[in-house]
Amino acid sequence: MMRNLILFETERKSMCVKTIKRSLRMMAAMMMAFATFTACEKPDDSDDDEIDDGNGVVAGKRIKEWVQTTTRPSDGVIRTVYTYNSDGSINRIDQYDEASKLTRYSIYTNHPDGRPDKIEQFFEAVEMQSMKNESVFTYDANKTLQKVQDNLFMNGTLAATNTTEYTFVNGRKTREEFTGSGGAVKMERVYEYDSVGKRTVTTETQNAAGIVSSRKYTRSYNADGTILNVTYPYNFMDNTVVTTTLTWENGKKAVNEDVYLAW
């Protein structure tokens, strides 16, 4: 994922670029993206077989929102809010700036079991309303995520295409490989887990026109096993600390969105 999309995470230099890249990152990476999609449809009161899978997915808990802050006050706060369908699948994600103004939103189209099929992301700023980012998900016969293709449209015309491919081992996401439009930028994310199976560190390495750089994302968890926060450098050239803090709500969860979140 931002997910991813991305060049998810090659962060912005101007307000406009800032908006685009954060959006793409979330969608991948949102990847979004944030194990495998192994959801099945169950009655709303049946979460008994949804156990902690070692990736911040816990029975009866789902992400309510996450807030991104940095140690640089001028960067403000970004707040992202999740809305779910009655079956527990994600319906919409809204992102707000430091003034609590809606800046962009994502609409999900899902498979019957809750796995995302397509995500369409729209922008609120007047100068960006001609843009739309579309993420299309591809799965194998076992419903394991294989690829997300991100298409950026300008005035309805395809302007760029980025692709993220996923590797899973024993049900855990171990690697993502991102290729930017035209192949000029490539990015790899490698995921590490502790002895009890919780994801602890993500190492992200970028090759942009032959210049290789890397950074790490580090997770901490609440006592119940849900993710508390993720910390990482602002970008590959700036070590300003960014913290994404998650809050959770009670409720049925159709899928593990951590599979396409990019941290």
N, C-alpha and C positions, 0 to 999 in steps of 0.2 A: 503495500500500500501502500499518503498520503503518499495517504496510503501519499507515486505513486502513488500525467499523472505523473506527467510526471516527468518531468524529471523531478520526480518528487524529490524534493529535498535539496535541490540546488537552489538555494534561497534567493530571494528578491533583492533588487537594488533600488527600485522605485516602488511607489504604492501599487501601481498597475501590475508590475512584474511580481511583486509580493503576493498579490491576490491570486494570480494565475498559478504560481508554483505551489503555494500552500494547498490550493484546491486540488491540483493534480496529485500532490503527495497524498492527500487524504484518500483519494480514490484508488489508489493503487492497491496503494497503498495503503490507503484506507484500507487495503490490501494488507486497500485498503486497506495484500491485505491481508492487518491485523489476522495446527492440527488440521484436520480435514473437515469438509462439510459433510457431516454424518447425521444431519438432522432428520427426524421423522415426525410426522404429524401425530400429536397426542392430544387428549382432552386438556383443557386449560389448567386443570387442577392436578395434572400428572407430570411432575418433574422428577419422580423418584429415580428414573434411570439416567438423569442428567447429573453426572458426578464431576468433581473437579478433574479436569483433564491435564492439569499441569501448565495451562496457558492462561490462567485467569478466568476460566469458565467454570462457574460453580452452580450447583443445583438451585433453581429458583431465583437467580440473580442475572441481571442484564444491565448493560451500560446505560446510564441516564444521561450523562454528559461528561465531557472532558474540557479542562481549561489549560491553556498553554500560556506560560509566563516566561520572562527572561530576567536576568539580573540587570538589564538595561531598561530603566523605567520608560524611556522614550518609545520602546517597542510596544507598550500597551499590553493588552490581554486579548487572547482569542478564545471564545467559548463556542463549543460545538455540542449541539443538543440532538439526541436520538428520539424518533417517534416510531412506534411499532404497530403492525397490523394485529388484529385479534388472534391470529394464529401464531404470533410471536416473531414473525419475520419483520425485518426492517422495512419501514415504509418511506421514511424521509430523514435526512440529516440537515440541520440548519446551522450555519456558522455566523457568529456575531463578532463585531470588533469591540474595542475597549469602551466605546460609547453605547454598547448593547444594540447597535444598529445591524440589521441583517445585511450581510455582504454577499452571501451565496447560499444556495441550497441544492440538495441532491435528491432526486426521486428514483426509487428502486422499482424495477420490474423483476419479480421473482418466479422461480419454478414452483410447482405445487408443494414441494417439501420445504420451501423457504430459502433455498439457495439462490443467491442473486443471479439473474440472467443478464441484466443490463442496468447500468446506473447513468442517469442523465444529470449533469450538473449545470446550473444556471447562475448567472452573475447579476447582482442588483445595481452596481454602479452604472450610471448612464453611459459612460464611455466604454463599458464592457458588455452591454446587453446584447450586442451582436454576436457574442461568443457563446459556445456551448461545448462542454466536454462530455464525451460519451465513452463509458467503459463497458466492454463486452466480455463476458466470462465464458471460458471453455473448460469442460470437465472430461475425465475419462469415463469408462463404462462403470467404474466403481463410485462415481460421483466425487472423485477427488479433483480439486482444482489443478488445472494444467497451465492455463495462460489467461492473462487479461490484456486485451488490446484497448488502448486509449486513443480515441479520435478527437482531435480538436477542430471544431468548425468555426469559421468566421463568415457571418452573413449567410449561413446555410451551406457554405462550401468547405470541403475538407481541407484543412491547412497543414495538419501534422498528425502523424501516427506514431505512438510509442507502444512497446510490447514488454510485458513482464511475464517470465516463465518461472514455474514453481517446482521445487523438488521436495518430496515428503519421504521420510524414513520411519517405519513403524508408526504411522499416523501423525507424526510431528513434522511441521515445516522446518526444513533444514537449510534451504537455500532459495534465493530469488535472483534472477538475472534479468536486468532491465536493459533494453536497447532503445535509444532515442531515435527520433525520425531521421532517416538518412544514415544512421549508424555512427554519427560523430561522437556520441556520448554513450558509454556503457557503464552499468553499475551492477555490482554484485552485493547481496546481503547474505551473510552467514549467521545462523542462529545457534546459540549454545544453551544447554539445559543443565540443571544441577542434578544431584544424585536421586532426587525424588521426582524428576521430570518437569520442574518449573523452568520456563524460559528465563534466562538471566541476562544474557548479553547478546546484542546484535552488532556485528561488525559490518560496516558499509564501506565498500571501496569503489571509487569512481575513476574512470579513465575518460577524460575529456580532451580529445585531440592530442593524445599522447601524454598528457599530464595526469599522473596518478596520485590520488590522495585518499585518505580514509578517516573515518570517525566511528565512535562506538555509542550505542544506546544501552543504558543500564536500567534494569527494572527493580522495583521493590513491591512487596505485596502486603495486603491486609491480612489480619489473623485468619479470616475465613477463606483465604486463598485467592481472592480477587485482586487484580492489579491496583496498587495504590498510585504509583507514579512511574514515569520514565524520564530519565535525564540524559541529555546529549548536547554536543556543541552546536552553536547556532548554525554554522555551515562548515565547509571543509577548510576555510581560510580564517574563520573567526571562532575562537574558543569560548565566547560568551555562553554561559550555561543556560540551556532551555529546559524547563520542567513542564511536563504534561501530567496533570493530576486528574484521575478518573473518579467519578462518583457513580454509584450503582443503585438500582431500585429492585424491589421484588417483582417478579413476573416471569412468565414462561418465555423461553428463548428458543427460537426455531433453529438457529444456526450459530456457529462460533465465528463471529466477525473478526476475531483475532487472526484468523487465517489470512486475511488480506490487509490487516493493519501492518504497516511497514516498520514497526518498532517492536 
